[in-house]
Amino acid sequence: MLLARLATTSTAVAGTRSRLEKRALLAEVLAEASGDEIDLAATYLSGTLRQRRTGVGWRGLAELPPPSPSPSLSLTEVDQALAAIAALSGPGSAGDRRTQVQSLFALLTAEEQEYLRALMTGGVRQGALDSVMLDAIAAAAGVPIAAVRRAAMFSAPTGPIALAALRGGEPALAAFDLVVGRPIRPMLASSAPTVAEGVDGLGDTVVVDTKLDGIRIQVHRSGDEVLVFTRSLEEISDRLPGVVEAVRGLAGDQLILDGEALVIDEAGTPRPFQETASETASFGGRSAQPFFFDLLAAEGTSLIEQPGSARWERLDSIVPPSLRTERLVTSDVAAATAFFDRIVAAGQEGVILKDPTAAYEAGRRGAAWVKVKPRHTLDLVVLAVEWGSGRRRGTLSNIHLGARDGEEFVMLGKTFKGMTDEMLAWQTERFTELKTSDDGWVVHVRPEQVVEIAFDGVQRSSRYPGGVALRFARVLRYRDDKSAAEADTLATVRSFAAPA
């Protein structure tokens, strides 16, 4: 299968808002693919590459050679070329990388060049999120979607799921299971404005777990080997030696732990998120320590389908209190609120309210976990930025904020509040890289950068297409640990608004 087939399909998928039509277009390509190209087709059409890092960014792809008049490269040939580029290292590798990139792109048509550039820079915007691809795999293979979704819990890449479904059907999908050393997608939490509202719907008894303002980590241990993965499943063990040492010291083996890495000071007070982020962004982050809140496997046996109460009991038997988040089991809303107040006063970010009877829903943002923070915050996507004036002249300042609405993003308002000089300099460079157009005042950007926004409330508004606007929105931080697909939805934003 030629790369051109995928480029054309991606354009067609991006051109329709119908989820059913997207699924049909994707399923048609998957059904046409054969052999290892099934894996590659599903991977590319999900907007990712097999190679998590190629060493090539947007700037390295800004100037491309003249395109080929006709397509010629297969998916396998493209993958082999990217693997060779990703493997380059050492003296002279930058020049070799440029040469190989130019050689690869010279063999591609204009449409293929644009598609591969988008893949390599994370800029594919076809509306085919992971859930749509899983639906397409089920349709192409003629298997139940439940079987595909179950397999997806145990495989971060989508390609192997497609390959198994189309080659081996439901039995091959059933063979996917939890394996120590292979990361799984983390369970995510929905949001609620208050503890009382968050508790509603979780049952008579809830677990109130501490929400730390750190970096989400999933840690795998097999003997002395310890692997640390981020929420995006990037392996960063060498950046967190303190975490590796702590897990090596545990009594259990063949473990998979879910938690947070956090920098704390000598008094035990958590440091700002930016300090933890800077520790994990470079080597030598020994001061970042782990705090675990879930156990997904012990002695190599999967626990994710067990209720939370059983997982946490097993966690407590393996991990000492000093390496666990503090939690409260209660049926009293007042007690849960008091715990929240105490945790926030101690400098933590908030709480996660959990249903103790629920299984671990890998890769899903279900109703069994609900996060509550002392201030209203949302993870939104930057859609455009305005050039500053006065003291901010020459910098990109006022950001346009968007929430997810199905496969699209809907604007909620703008803000320039909360930005330091350092942040202004950073975002000017960042959004210049993401720029798609600039009319001299507003710079439209690819919707990729997630920003955490604090706000005082949500009000009904006819000014923006979502029908709501944020009150007193201000920037807290940029979230490089989250993708645009993980941004909050318009439905979540509307839940903060008073009834009409």
Secondary structure as UniProt FT lines:
FT   HELIX           3..14
FT   HELIX           19..32
FT   TURN            35..36
FT   HELIX           37..45
FT   TURN            46..47
FT   HELIX           59..61
FT   HELIX           75..86
FT   TURN            91..92
FT   HELIX           93..106
FT   HELIX           110..121
FT   HELIX           130..141
FT   HELIX           145..153
FT   HELIX           159..174
FT   TURN            180..181
FT   STRAND          188..191
FT   HELIX           195..199
FT   TURN            200..201
FT   STRAND          206..211
FT   STRAND          215..222
FT   TURN            223..224
FT   STRAND          225..230
FT   TURN            231..232
FT   HELIX           237..239
FT   HELIX           241..248
FT   STRAND          255..264
FT   TURN            266..267
FT   HELIX           273..281
FT   TURN            286..287
FT   STRAND          288..298
FT   TURN            299..300
FT   STRAND          301..302
FT   TURN            304..305
FT   HELIX           308..318
FT   HELIX           321..323
FT   STRAND          327..330
FT   HELIX           333..345
FT   TURN            346..347
FT   STRAND          350..354
FT   TURN            356..357
FT   TURN            362..363
FT   STRAND          365..372
FT   STRAND          376..388
FT   HELIX           390..392
FT   STRAND          396..405
FT   TURN            406..407
FT   STRAND          408..415
FT   TURN            417..418
FT   HELIX           421..433
FT   STRAND          435..438
FT   STRAND          442..445
FT   TURN            447..448
FT   STRAND          450..455
FT   STRAND          457..460
FT   TURN            465..466
FT   STRAND          468..471
FT   STRAND          474..479
FT   TURN            480..481
FT   HELIX           484..486
FT   HELIX           490..494
FT   TURN            495..496
//
